[in-house]
Amino acid sequence: MERPNIIMIILCVALPLMVTYVNSEFSAEDCWALGLNKANLLCSSCDILKKHDLEFIRNHCTECCHHDETGPAIKRYSKAILEVCTCKFGAYPQIQAFVKSDRPAKFPNLQIRYVRGLDPIIKLIGKDGDVEEVLAIEKWNTDSVEEFLNTHLESSDKDSEPDYLKTNQI
C-alpha cells in the first residue's frame, strides 16, 4: 500500500512543477530579478542580444518579453505642401522657426505656400497629384514637423529625375 501513496505524492508534487516548467513564462518579479523589465520588454529587443555577444540571456529575455505589435504600415506621400500666412507667424512661432530655418531644404518634395489668413496646415499629395490628406499643424513644434515629414514623405531619388539646371543636359 505504500507504493500507491508514493506515486500519488510524486504526482501531486512533480506534476504541477512539470506543468509550470512547460508553461515557463516568468513572472514580473522573476524578470526583474534577472534585470529585465517585463512591462516594457519587446521580443524584437531579444533578437538584438546576439549582436552584443549576449546570446546567453536570450532565453530569459524571450520568456519575459511581449510580442511586438505590428501596426499598420506607414503611408508615404510623394509631395507635401505646407501652407501658412506670414501675418500669423507671431501666433505660431514654432512654424515660423521651421519655415525660416534650413530644415525645409532637406525635403525637396516639400513646397511652402503662403496663403493670406490661413492657419498652418500640411497638405499631403499622392502619386497621382491629388490631395489625400490635410493636417492642421498649429500646435506642432519644429521637431514634430521635421519628424512627420521624415516619416511620411517619400525620399526623392536624384537618379530618377535629373536636375537639368545642375547637369546642363537637355
KAZITA-V417465 format. One record per helix or strand of 3 or more residues. SS is the DSSP state (H for helix, E for strand). FROM is the first residue (numbers start at 1). TO is the last residue. If there is no record, write none. Layout:
SS,FROM,TO
SS,FROM,TO
This chain:
H,2,22
H,28,33
H,43,52
H,55,64
E,79,84
H,86,88
H,93,100
H,103,106
E,110,114
E,121,125
E,131,136
H,142,152
H,164,167
